[in-house]
Amino acid sequence: MTSTRRLAAILAADVAGYSALMERDEEGTFGAIRALQRDVIEPSLAEHRGRLIKTTGDGFLAEFASPFAALKCAMAIQNRPAADTVGDTPLKLRIGLNLGDVIIDDTGDVYGEGINVAARLEGLAEPGGILVSDKIFREVEGKLDAALEDRGEQQLKNIARPLRVYAVRREGAAGVPLLPRFAVKQAKPSIAVLAFENRSGDPEQEYFSDGISEDIITDLSKVSGLMVIARNSSFTYKGKAVDLREVGRALGASYVLEGSVRRAGNRIRITAQLIDATNGAHLWAERFDRDLSDLFEVQDDVTRHIVDALRVTLSPAEKARLATGGTSDFNAYDHLLRGREFLLGEHKTRETFEQAVKHFALSIELDPNYAQAYAGLGWAYLYDYQNGWSDDAVDSLALAKQNVGHAIQCDPDEPMAHVVASILASYQRDLDRAKAEAEWALTLNPNCTEAYACLGNFATFLGRPLEGIPMLERAMALDPAYTQQYLHLLGVANLVAGRFEAAVLALRQRILLVPTTDFSRAALVSALGHLGEVDEARRIWGELKRINPKYSFNEHFGRQPYTNKDDLRRIAEGLAKAGLSG
């Protein structure tokens, strides 16, 4: 058998969450992947002169003569309008790119380290993301309208030496300017708590290690002298071998806490170490071997050690809040963690909602005064109302309100209960109460991302968008990996404030991250109309109508609780200036 060797740019891709999608809907997943291959991948490969090497059930390998073409193709695939879905879940690809030697044998099979590295990078990439090797980076740097973020050296499986890796920041794709980093100017120490590693030898215990990490984040968030990165962002590194200095830079955190949890019978071992992300130095580390009944004491010890290590002074009120709350019943706590795991998962469905309700209800049955369990149940019914999983939306809203009321009655200092109460009040168009509830949540938890987002949104509805914009930027600084949730609110706030260029920038970013959004496109059309960019406004309107042919601009914006009708008229004027009607 003979073989030839050549240098090639390799693109490796797979569908994130493929196994779960197949388990949920095998035929739908298979059909969606086939449609993706036919309508997106094959045309993109043809356009950028890529050659398909191999396909698998959930992915493919392709080679290119040019690293530039390979990256352009990867960006085209990832920035596609996401019409390919399984049920209501969009297909998200992970892509890795590498430049290296490949070997082609007589049968046409291609193998070699160039392919191995690309496949390893694909496995590290986030859903919807692109990771490239240092060799690709050196070839494309400065030649492409894309921002490449240094992720440091990574040890890849079965690759002898660490490899420097770069992530393509999707905000920089398709000629769209980059958003500024929403760093908050302050003297407070900033910390990110990574998901603690589950070392119990049982994947079923993942909820438990995650729950402990989340509770440490919650406790630290109650300290006004700290800036604490939200769980959504710090958990993006879960299960990945990362350089903690790079994590700190990416999340805007000066310090990173990492650890592990081992649960065996009635014993638990928790290890934790605090790292200075500016230089990698260890500030504090400890191992706790205790009975499960001592778990709450261990969590308090970890929080106290971090506060002491960072030389943060607690107010008397903060000391009191950290010392109270929760439950003394471990089984009630265990059900709380199980319920919360279903709610915090990436794919929320009617089935996960029902599981969450079951576990929160069991938690309350074990401890009828458990405020966090009532808040979780209210939160679950709020999600149900928003997503329409149950048959009676009105009933879900009433149950959300009832359970949040119980939570506040059991513990007036439960922050999440006040956040949910704030959202519920906004649905009833009681914006003054909604604002008061969100402000109280921030008093209890000065790092509550959701409360900042609510306040920023309510300020826009109340006709004070310039007050709301800093609140939204604060939310984005606390949750930098989850900005897509807030970009629409930021864009609309700038639109209402008459800052049309800033509105266009934020809304374009939102569309890149959530390609199927009709609402953000509608707001973008208005902003472009105000700027006189009529052709572009009409092009975006055409995209919107293809996504949602029944979309009504007037009906959609008319449902929003704006108290100043001039603000609604200003938004509608942008549409009219583009020669469009809603």
GUDREN-577047 format. One record per residue (C-alpha): x, y, z; chain; residue number from 0. Coordinates in steps of 0.2 Angstrom, whole numbers, plus 5000, padded with zeros to 4 digits. Example, Ala and Ser with C-alpha at 12.3 -4.5 7.8 and 13.67 -1.06 7.14 Angstrom:
<rs>
    c1    c2    c3  kette   nr
  5062  4978  5039      A    0
  5068  4995  5036      A    1
</rs>
This chain:
<rs>
    c1    c2    c3  kette   nr
  5000  5000  5000      A    0
  5007  5017  4995      A    1
  5003  5034  5003      A    2
  5006  5052  5000      A    3
  5008  5066  5013      A    4
  5003  5084  5011      A    5
  5000  5100  5021      A    6
  4982  5104  5023      A    7
  4970  5115  5034      A    8
  4958  5103  5043      A    9
  4940  5107  5049      A   10
  4933  5095  5061      A   11
  4915  5097  5067      A   12
  4901  5088  5077      A   13
  4884  5092  5083      A   14
  4884  5097  5102      A   15
  4872  5086  5112      A   16
  4870  5073  5098      A   17
  4866  5059  5110      A   18
  4853  5068  5120      A   19
  4845  5074  5104      A   20
  4844  5056  5097      A   21
  4837  5049  5113      A   22
  4824  5063  5113      A   23
  4819  5062  5094      A   24
  4829  5050  5083      A   25
  4820  5053  5067      A   26
  4819  5072  5069      A   27
  4838  5073  5074      A   28
  4843  5062  5059      A   29
  4832  5073  5047      A   30
  4838  5090  5054      A   31
  4857  5084  5052      A   32
  4854  5078  5034      A   33
  4846  5095  5030      A   34
  4860  5104  5038      A   35
  4873  5094  5028      A   36
  4863  5097  5012      A   37
  4858  5116  5014      A   38
  4873  5123  5024      A   39
  4888  5112  5025      A   40
  4889  5106  5007      A   41
  4886  5123  4999      A   42
  4899  5131  5011      A   43
  4912  5118  5007      A   44
  4909  5121  4989      A   45
  4910  5140  4990      A   46
  4926  5139  5000      A   47
  4934  5125  4990      A   48
  4934  5113  5004      A   49
  4934  5094  5001      A   50
  4924  5083  5012      A   51
  4935  5069  5019      A   52
  4923  5059  5030      A   53
  4905  5060  5038      A   54
  4899  5052  5054      A   55
  4882  5052  5062      A   56
  4885  5068  5070      A   57
  4899  5077  5062      A   58
  4911  5078  5047      A   59
  4930  5081  5042      A   60
  4935  5092  5028      A   61
  4951  5098  5021      A   62
  4956  5115  5013      A   63
  4972  5121  5004      A   64
  4971  5137  5013      A   65
  4969  5141  5032      A   66
  4960  5157  5027      A   67
  4947  5147  5017      A   68
  4945  5135  5031      A   69
  4941  5148  5044      A   70
  4930  5158  5032      A   71
  4920  5142  5029      A   72
  4919  5138  5048      A   73
  4912  5156  5051      A   74
  4899  5154  5037      A   75
  4893  5138  5045      A   76
  4892  5145  5062      A   77
  4884  5161  5058      A   78
  4870  5153  5047      A   79
  4852  5157  5051      A   80
  4848  5143  5063      A   81
  4833  5136  5054      A   82
  4838  5118  5058      A   83
  4831  5112  5074      A   84
  4825  5097  5083      A   85
  4808  5102  5090      A   86
  4812  5119  5098      A   87
  4831  5115  5100      A   88
  4843  5122  5087      A   89
  4857  5111  5081      A   90
  4873  5119  5087      A   91
  4890  5113  5080      A   92
  4907  5113  5088      A   93
  4921  5116  5076      A   94
  4940  5114  5077      A   95
  4953  5120  5064      A   96
  4971  5114  5062      A   97
  4985  5116  5050      A   98
  4996  5101  5048      A   99
  5002  5086  5039      A  100
  4990  5073  5033      A  101
  4993  5056  5025      A  102
  4982  5049  5011      A  103
  4982  5030  5007      A  104
  4977  5021  4992      A  105
  4959  5019  4998      A  106
  4957  5038  5000      A  107
  4957  5038  5019      A  108
  4966  5053  5027      A  109
  4974  5052  5044      A  110
  4988  5060  5053      A  111
  4992  5072  5067      A  112
  4984  5087  5057      A  113
  4967  5078  5059      A  114
  4970  5072  5077      A  115
  4973  5090  5083      A  116
  4958  5097  5074      A  117
  4947  5083  5081      A  118
  4953  5087  5099      A  119
  4950  5105  5097      A  120
  4932  5102  5091      A  121
  4930  5092  5107      A  122
  4935  5107  5117      A  123
  4925  5120  5108      A  124
  4909  5127  5115      A  125
  4892  5124  5106      A  126
  4892  5136  5092      A  127
  4910  5140  5094      A  128
  4926  5138  5084      A  129
  4943  5134  5091      A  130
  4959  5136  5080      A  131
  4977  5130  5083      A  132
  4992  5142  5084      A  133
  4997  5137  5066      A  134
  4980  5142  5060      A  135
  4981  5158  5070      A  136
  4998  5163  5063      A  137
  4992  5161  5045      A  138
  4976  5171  5047      A  139
  4980  5184  5060      A  140
  4977  5202  5052      A  141
  4969  5195  5036      A  142
  4951  5191  5042      A  143
  4938  5201  5050      A  144
  4937  5190  5065      A  145
  4943  5193  5083      A  146
  4953  5178  5089      A  147
  4954  5176  5108      A  148
  4970  5168  5116      A  149
  4964  5153  5127      A  150
  4982  5149  5132      A  151
  4991  5132  5131      A  152
  4979  5117  5132      A  153
  4984  5099  5135      A  154
  4975  5089  5122      A  155
  4971  5071  5124      A  156
  4984  5059  5116      A  157
  4994  5074  5110      A  158
  5011  5075  5118      A  159
  5015  5093  5120      A  160
  5003  5107  5125      A  161
  4995  5117  5111      A  162
  4991  5136  5111      A  163
  4973  5138  5106      A  164
  4962  5153  5100      A  165
  4944  5155  5100      A  166
  4934  5164  5087      A  167
  4924  5177  5095      A  168
  4907  5177  5085      A  169
  4904  5195  5088      A  170
  4918  5199  5076      A  171
  4911  5189  5062      A  172
  4903  5194  5046      A  173
  4910  5212  5047      A  174
  4901  5217  5063      A  175
  4911  5228  5074      A  176
  4915  5221  5091      A  177
  4906  5226  5107      A  178
  4916  5234  5120      A  179
  4920  5223  5135      A  180
  4908  5227  5149      A  181
  4921  5228  5163      A  182
  4915  5237  5178      A  183
  4927  5250  5185      A  184
  4928  5246  5204      A  185
  4941  5242  5217      A  186
  4932  5226  5222      A  187
  4940  5210  5221      A  188
  4932  5200  5207      A  189
  4930  5181  5208      A  190
  4924  5166  5197      A  191
  4919  5150  5205      A  192
  4921  5135  5192      A  193
  4910  5120  5193      A  194
  4918  5108  5206      A  195
  4923  5092  5198      A  196
  4913  5076  5203      A  197
  4925  5063  5209      A  198
  4912  5052  5216      A  199
  4914  5039  5202      A  200
  4896  5041  5198      A  201
  4890  5053  5184      A  202
  4873  5053  5193      A  203
  4881  5063  5207      A  204
  4885  5078  5195      A  205
  4870  5088  5201      A  206
  4877  5087  5219      A  207
  4895  5094  5214      A  208
  4886  5107  5203      A  209
  4874  5112  5217      A  210
  4889  5114  5230      A  211
  4898  5126  5218      A  212
  4882  5135  5214      A  213
  4879  5138  5233      A  214
  4896  5144  5236      A  215
  4893  5157  5221      A  216
  4877  5162  5230      A  217
  4885  5165  5247      A  218
  4899  5175  5239      A  219
  4887  5185  5229      A  220
  4879  5191  5245      A  221
  4895  5200  5250      A  222
  4895  5218  5244      A  223
  4914  5219  5244      A  224
  4916  5206  5230      A  225
  4911  5206  5212      A  226
  4906  5188  5208      A  227
  4905  5181  5191      A  228
  4888  5173  5187      A  229
  4886  5154  5187      A  230
  4881  5154  5168      A  231
  4898  5161  5164      A  232
  4909  5151  5176      A  233
  4901  5135  5171      A  234
  4905  5136  5153      A  235
  4922  5129  5158      A  236
  4915  5114  5166      A  237
  4924  5098  5161      A  238
  4938  5107  5152      A  239
  4956  5108  5155      A  240
  4960  5126  5156      A  241
  4973  5139  5161      A  242
  4965  5148  5176      A  243
  4974  5164  5171      A  244
  4965  5163  5154      A  245
  4949  5160  5163      A  246
  4952  5175  5173      A  247
  4955  5186  5158      A  248
  4940  5179  5149      A  249
  4928  5182  5163      A  250
  4936  5198  5170      A  251
  4940  5189  5186      A  252
  4955  5193  5197      A  253
  4953  5177  5207      A  254
  4947  5159  5202      A  255
  4941  5146  5214      A  256
  4941  5128  5209      A  257
  4938  5112  5218      A  258
  4931  5094  5218      A  259
  4918  5084  5227      A  260
  4918  5066  5232      A  261
  4903  5058  5240      A  262
  4903  5040  5247      A  263
  4890  5034  5258      A  264
  4888  5046  5272      A  265
  4905  5054  5270      A  266
  4910  5069  5259      A  267
  4927  5076  5254      A  268
  4928  5093  5247      A  269
  4944  5101  5241      A  270
  4945  5119  5236      A  271
  4959  5131  5231      A  272
  4959  5149  5227      A  273
  4970  5155  5213      A  274
  4976  5173  5209      A  275
  4972  5174  5191      A  276
  4984  5187  5187      A  277
  4999  5176  5190      A  278
  4993  5159  5194      A  279
  4998  5159  5212      A  280
  4989  5149  5225      A  281
  4982  5160  5239      A  282
  4973  5146  5249      A  283
  4969  5128  5248      A  284
  4960  5115  5260      A  285
  4953  5098  5260      A  286
  4937  5094  5270      A  287
  4933  5076  5275      A  288
  4917  5076  5284      A  289
  4900  5068  5287      A  290
  4886  5073  5275      A  291
  4878  5081  5290      A  292
  4892  5093  5291      A  293
  4890  5099  5273      A  294
  4882  5116  5277      A  295
  4897  5120  5289      A  296
  4909  5115  5276      A  297
  4901  5128  5263      A  298
  4902  5141  5277      A  299
  4920  5137  5280      A  300
  4924  5139  5261      A  301
  4915  5156  5260      A  302
  4924  5162  5276      A  303
  4941  5157  5270      A  304
  4939  5166  5253      A  305
  4932  5182  5261      A  306
  4947  5181  5273      A  307
  4960  5178  5260      A  308
  4954  5192  5249      A  309
  4953  5204  5265      A  310
  4935  5208  5263      A  311
  4926  5215  5277      A  312
  4908  5209  5280      A  313
  4895  5221  5287      A  314
  4884  5215  5302      A  315
  4869  5212  5290      A  316
  4880  5202  5278      A  317
  4886  5191  5292      A  318
  4868  5188  5298      A  319
  4862  5183  5280      A  320
  4877  5171  5278      A  321
  4873  5163  5295      A  322
  4855  5160  5292      A  323
  4843  5153  5279      A  324
  4843  5136  5270      A  325
  4837  5120  5279      A  326
  4844  5108  5292      A  327
  4837  5093  5283      A  328
  4850  5086  5271      A  329
  4837  5076  5261      A  330
  4827  5092  5258      A  331
  4843  5100  5252      A  332
  4847  5085  5241      A  333
  4830  5087  5232      A  334
  4833  5106  5230      A  335
  4849  5102  5221      A  336
  4841  5089  5210      A  337
  4826  5101  5206      A  338
  4838  5116  5202      A  339
  4849  5105  5191      A  340
  4834  5102  5179      A  341
  4830  5121  5179      A  342
  4848  5126  5176      A  343
  4851  5114  5162      A  344
  4855  5120  5144      A  345
  4839  5112  5137      A  346
  4823  5115  5146      A  347
  4808  5105  5141      A  348
  4792  5100  5148      A  349
  4800  5084  5155      A  350
  4814  5094  5164      A  351
  4800  5106  5171      A  352
  4790  5091  5178      A  353
  4806  5084  5186      A  354
  4810  5100  5194      A  355
  4793  5102  5201      A  356
  4793  5084  5208      A  357
  4810  5087  5217      A  358
  4805  5105  5224      A  359
  4789  5098  5230      A  360
  4798  5083  5239      A  361
  4810  5096  5247      A  362
  4795  5106  5253      A  363
  4787  5090  5260      A  364
  4802  5086  5270      A  365
  4804  5105  5276      A  366
  4788  5115  5275      A  367
  4798  5131  5279      A  368
  4811  5129  5266      A  369
  4811  5146  5257      A  370
  4823  5141  5243      A  371
  4813  5126  5238      A  372
  4797  5137  5237      A  373
  4807  5150  5227      A  374
  4813  5136  5215      A  375
  4795  5130  5213      A  376
  4790  5148  5209      A  377
  4804  5149  5197      A  378
  4799  5133  5188      A  379
  4781  5138  5186      A  380
  4787  5155  5179      A  381
  4797  5145  5166      A  382
  4782  5135  5162      A  383
  4772  5151  5159      A  384
  4785  5158  5148      A  385
  4787  5142  5138      A  386
  4769  5136  5137      A  387
  4773  5118  5143      A  388
  4757  5116  5153      A  389
  4739  5117  5146      A  390
  4734  5132  5158      A  391
  4746  5147  5157      A  392
  4735  5157  5169      A  393
  4736  5143  5182      A  394
  4755  5142  5180      A  395
  4756  5161  5183      A  396
  4745  5159  5199      A  397
  4756  5144  5205      A  398
  4772  5154  5202      A  399
  4765  5169  5212      A  400
  4758  5158  5226      A  401
  4775  5149  5229      A  402
  4785  5165  5228      A  403
  4774  5172  5241      A  404
  4777  5157  5252      A  405
  4796  5159  5250      A  406
  4796  5177  5255      A  407
  4785  5173  5270      A  408
  4797  5159  5275      A  409
  4812  5170  5273      A  410
  4810  5188  5267      A  411
  4829  5188  5263      A  412
  4828  5175  5249      A  413
  4835  5185  5234      A  414
  4829  5174  5220      A  415
  4811  5174  5227      A  416
  4811  5193  5225      A  417
  4818  5192  5207      A  418
  4804  5180  5202      A  419
  4792  5192  5211      A  420
  4799  5206  5201      A  421
  4796  5197  5184      A  422
  4779  5192  5189      A  423
  4774  5210  5194      A  424
  4781  5216  5177      A  425
  4769  5204  5168      A  426
  4755  5212  5178      A  427
  4761  5229  5172      A  428
  4765  5234  5190      A  429
  4782  5242  5186      A  430
  4784  5251  5202      A  431
  4782  5235  5212      A  432
  4793  5226  5199      A  433
  4807  5239  5202      A  434
  4805  5238  5221      A  435
  4807  5219  5221      A  436
  4822  5219  5210      A  437
  4830  5233  5220      A  438
  4827  5223  5236      A  439
  4835  5208  5228      A  440
  4850  5218  5225      A  441
  4851  5223  5243      A  442
  4851  5205  5248      A  443
  4863  5200  5234      A  444
  4873  5214  5227      A  445
  4879  5203  5212      A  446
  4862  5197  5206      A  447
  4863  5197  5187      A  448
  4845  5194  5185      A  449
  4840  5209  5196      A  450
  4852  5221  5186      A  451
  4844  5215  5170      A  452
  4826  5217  5177      A  453
  4830  5235  5183      A  454
  4838  5240  5166      A  455
  4823  5233  5157      A  456
  4811  5242  5168      A  457
  4820  5258  5167      A  458
  4817  5257  5148      A  459
  4799  5254  5150      A  460
  4797  5268  5162      A  461
  4804  5280  5150      A  462
  4821  5281  5158      A  463
  4833  5271  5147      A  464
  4848  5281  5151      A  465
  4846  5275  5169      A  466
  4844  5257  5163      A  467
  4859  5256  5151      A  468
  4872  5255  5165      A  469
  4862  5242  5174      A  470
  4862  5231  5158      A  471
  4880  5233  5156      A  472
  4883  5228  5174      A  473
  4873  5212  5171      A  474
  4884  5209  5156      A  475
  4900  5212  5166      A  476
  4894  5199  5179      A  477
  4889  5186  5166      A  478
  4901  5189  5151      A  479
  4898  5172  5143      A  480
  4879  5174  5143      A  481
  4877  5192  5135      A  482
  4865  5186  5122      A  483
  4852  5186  5135      A  484
  4854  5205  5138      A  485
  4860  5211  5121      A  486
  4842  5213  5115      A  487
  4837  5223  5131      A  488
  4853  5234  5128      A  489
  4849  5237  5110      A  490
  4831  5242  5114      A  491
  4836  5254  5128      A  492
  4848  5263  5116      A  493
  4834  5263  5103      A  494
  4822  5272  5115      A  495
  4836  5284  5121      A  496
  4839  5289  5103      A  497
  4856  5282  5103      A  498
  4853  5273  5086      A  499
  4871  5268  5082      A  500
  4874  5259  5099      A  501
  4857  5251  5096      A  502
  4862  5244  5079      A  503
  4878  5237  5087      A  504
  4870  5228  5101      A  505
  4856  5221  5091      A  506
  4867  5215  5077      A  507
  4877  5205  5090      A  508
  4861  5198  5097      A  509
  4856  5192  5080      A  510
  4873  5184  5077      A  511
  4871  5174  5094      A  512
  4853  5170  5092      A  513
  4850  5169  5073      A  514
  4832  5165  5073      A  515
  4826  5180  5084      A  516
  4812  5190  5076      A  517
  4811  5203  5090      A  518
  4829  5209  5089      A  519
  4827  5211  5070      A  520
  4812  5221  5072      A  521
  4821  5233  5084      A  522
  4836  5233  5072      A  523
  4825  5238  5058      A  524
  4818  5253  5068      A  525
  4836  5259  5072      A  526
  4842  5257  5054      A  527
  4827  5267  5048      A  528
  4831  5281  5060      A  529
  4849  5281  5053      A  530
  4842  5282  5035      A  531
  4849  5265  5031      A  532
  4834  5260  5021      A  533
  4840  5246  5010      A  534
  4848  5237  5025      A  535
  4832  5239  5035      A  536
  4822  5231  5022      A  537
  4834  5217  5020      A  538
  4833  5214  5039      A  539
  4814  5215  5038      A  540
  4814  5202  5024      A  541
  4825  5190  5035      A  542
  4812  5193  5049      A  543
  4797  5188  5038      A  544
  4806  5173  5032      A  545
  4809  5167  5050      A  546
  4791  5172  5056      A  547
  4779  5176  5041      A  548
  4765  5181  5054      A  549
  4775  5193  5063      A  550
  4766  5209  5068      A  551
  4778  5224  5073      A  552
  4763  5234  5080      A  553
  4756  5219  5090      A  554
  4773  5213  5097      A  555
  4779  5230  5103      A  556
  4761  5235  5108      A  557
  4761  5221  5121      A  558
  4777  5229  5130      A  559
  4772  5239  5145      A  560
  4779  5256  5140      A  561
  4772  5269  5151      A  562
  4778  5283  5139      A  563
  4768  5281  5123      A  564
  4780  5293  5114      A  565
  4793  5280  5116      A  566
  4782  5267  5107      A  567
  4779  5280  5093      A  568
  4798  5283  5091      A  569
  4801  5265  5089      A  570
  4787  5264  5076      A  571
  4794  5280  5067      A  572
  4810  5270  5063      A  573
  4800  5257  5054      A  574
  4790  5271  5044      A  575
  4806  5279  5039      A  576
  4812  5263  5031      A  577
  4796  5263  5021      A  578
  4789  5248  5030      A  579
  4773  5245  5040      A  580
  4770  5233  5054      A  581
</rs>
